[in-house]
């Protein structure tokens, strides 16, 4: 798959285009001897998270640079988010955590009160409900990614809680 990119004032302009589309868009262009306003492009995939870690408060950024062989290609880097973007991420994470806590409390109450639930299981669900309520409103926590959730309850096949 051959790619091309338009050049304007010595810099890539817009996005790469497939060769087939370039031929249709510019039927009079000699693709053997490219005009100054068109260059070959090489797609470089985004590095894996191990090769280029990106934290919660960062983003991967793709820009275009010219390689030694004359091709333009993707260049990947990591950019820190600004304060406003970080606030939005934290607010959304807090709200999601609080919604998850409320759902978990409702589940604990429903399972605690289900007819036929063994007394030990009901007690375990009540303990979990209390632990979730003791966490307080998670939409107010400073670090929504550092929340310590209560340990989930593990049950044996008969529905009795396991002591871990």
C-alpha positions as CSV (number, residue, x, y, z in Angstrom):
1,X,0.0,0.0,0.0
2,X,1.7,3.2,-1.2
3,X,0.7,6.5,0.5
4,X,1.3,10.1,-0.5
5,X,0.9,13.4,1.3
6,X,0.4,16.9,0.1
7,X,3.2,19.4,1.0
8,X,2.4,23.1,1.6
9,X,5.2,25.6,2.6
10,X,7.6,22.7,3.0
11,X,5.3,20.9,5.6
12,X,2.8,18.0,5.3
13,X,-0.7,19.3,4.7
14,X,-3.8,17.4,5.6
15,X,-3.5,13.6,5.8
16,X,-1.9,10.9,3.8
17,X,-3.8,9.6,0.8
18,X,-3.8,6.1,-0.8
19,X,-2.0,5.8,-4.1
20,X,-5.2,4.8,-5.9
21,X,-7.0,7.8,-4.6
22,X,-4.1,10.1,-5.4
23,X,-4.2,8.9,-9.1
24,X,-7.9,9.7,-9.2
25,X,-7.5,13.1,-7.5
26,X,-4.5,14.1,-9.6
27,X,-4.7,12.2,-12.9
28,X,-2.1,14.5,-14.6
29,X,0.6,13.9,-11.9
30,X,3.7,11.9,-12.8
31,X,4.1,9.6,-9.8
32,X,7.6,8.6,-10.9
33,X,8.8,12.2,-10.6
34,X,6.6,13.8,-8.0
35,X,5.9,17.5,-8.0
36,X,7.2,19.6,-5.0
37,X,3.7,19.7,-3.5
38,X,3.4,15.9,-3.2
39,X,5.6,13.4,-1.3
40,X,5.7,9.7,-0.5
41,X,4.5,8.8,3.0
42,X,5.3,5.9,5.3
43,X,2.8,4.9,8.0
44,X,4.5,4.1,11.3
45,X,2.1,2.3,13.8
46,X,1.7,3.7,17.2
47,X,4.2,2.0,19.6
48,X,2.9,-0.6,22.1
49,X,2.2,0.6,25.6
50,X,5.3,-1.2,26.7
51,X,7.4,0.7,24.2
52,X,5.7,4.0,24.8
53,X,3.8,4.2,28.1
54,X,1.1,6.8,28.3
55,X,-0.3,7.6,31.7
56,X,-3.9,8.5,32.5
57,X,-3.0,12.2,32.3
58,X,-1.2,12.0,29.0
59,X,-2.0,11.3,25.4
60,X,-0.1,9.8,22.4
61,X,0.4,12.4,19.7
62,X,1.2,11.6,16.1
63,X,3.0,14.2,14.0
64,X,4.8,14.0,10.6
65,X,8.5,14.2,10.0
66,X,10.7,13.8,7.0
67,X,13.0,10.7,7.1
68,X,16.5,10.6,5.7
69,X,15.2,8.7,2.6
70,X,12.9,11.6,1.7
71,X,9.7,9.9,2.8
72,X,7.4,11.7,5.3
73,X,6.3,9.4,8.1
74,X,4.4,9.3,11.4
75,X,6.4,10.3,14.5
76,X,4.9,9.3,17.9
77,X,5.4,11.2,21.2
78,X,3.7,11.5,24.6
79,X,2.1,14.8,25.6
80,X,0.9,15.9,29.0
81,X,-2.7,16.9,29.3
82,X,-3.5,20.5,30.4
83,X,-5.1,21.3,33.7
84,X,-8.6,21.6,32.3
85,X,-8.4,18.2,30.5
86,X,-7.1,16.6,33.8
87,X,-10.0,18.1,35.7
88,X,-12.5,16.6,33.2
89,X,-10.9,13.1,33.4
90,X,-10.9,13.2,37.2
91,X,-14.5,14.4,37.4
92,X,-15.7,11.7,35.0
93,X,-13.7,9.0,37.0
94,X,-15.1,10.2,40.3
95,X,-18.7,10.2,38.9
96,X,-18.2,6.7,37.5
97,X,-16.7,5.5,40.8
98,X,-19.7,6.9,42.7
99,X,-22.2,5.3,40.2
100,X,-20.4,2.0,40.6
101,X,-20.4,2.3,44.4
102,X,-24.2,3.0,44.3
103,X,-24.8,0.0,42.0
104,X,-22.7,-2.3,44.3
105,X,-24.7,-1.1,47.4
106,X,-28.0,-1.8,45.6
107,X,-26.6,-5.3,44.6
108,X,-25.5,-6.0,48.2
109,X,-29.0,-5.1,49.5
110,X,-30.8,-7.1,46.9
111,X,-28.6,-10.2,47.4
112,X,-28.8,-9.8,51.2
113,X,-32.6,-9.7,51.1
114,X,-33.1,-12.4,48.5
115,X,-35.4,-15.2,49.7
116,X,-33.6,-18.4,50.5
117,X,-30.2,-16.7,50.9
118,X,-28.2,-18.5,53.6
119,X,-27.8,-16.4,56.8
120,X,-24.0,-16.4,56.4
121,X,-24.3,-15.0,52.9
122,X,-26.8,-12.4,54.0
123,X,-24.3,-11.3,56.7
124,X,-21.5,-11.2,54.2
125,X,-23.6,-9.0,51.8
126,X,-24.5,-6.7,54.7
127,X,-20.8,-6.4,55.6
128,X,-20.1,-5.5,52.0
129,X,-22.9,-2.9,52.0
130,X,-21.6,-1.3,55.1
131,X,-18.0,-1.2,53.8
132,X,-19.3,0.4,50.5
133,X,-21.3,3.0,52.5
134,X,-18.3,3.8,54.8
135,X,-16.4,4.8,51.7
136,X,-18.5,8.0,51.5
137,X,-19.4,9.8,48.3
138,X,-16.7,9.0,45.7
139,X,-17.5,12.0,43.6
140,X,-15.6,14.0,46.2
141,X,-12.3,12.0,46.4
142,X,-9.1,13.7,45.4
143,X,-7.6,10.7,43.5
144,X,-10.3,8.7,41.7
145,X,-7.7,6.3,40.4
146,X,-6.4,5.4,43.9
147,X,-9.7,4.2,45.4
148,X,-9.4,1.2,47.6
149,X,-12.5,-0.9,47.0
150,X,-13.7,-3.5,49.6
151,X,-12.6,-7.0,48.8
152,X,-15.4,-8.8,46.8
153,X,-17.2,-11.7,48.5
154,X,-16.3,-15.2,47.2
155,X,-18.9,-17.9,47.5
156,X,-18.7,-21.7,47.4
157,X,-21.0,-23.6,45.0
158,X,-23.8,-23.8,47.7
159,X,-23.8,-20.0,48.1
160,X,-21.9,-19.8,51.4
161,X,-19.2,-17.1,51.7
162,X,-15.6,-18.3,51.6
163,X,-13.2,-17.0,54.1
164,X,-10.1,-15.9,52.3
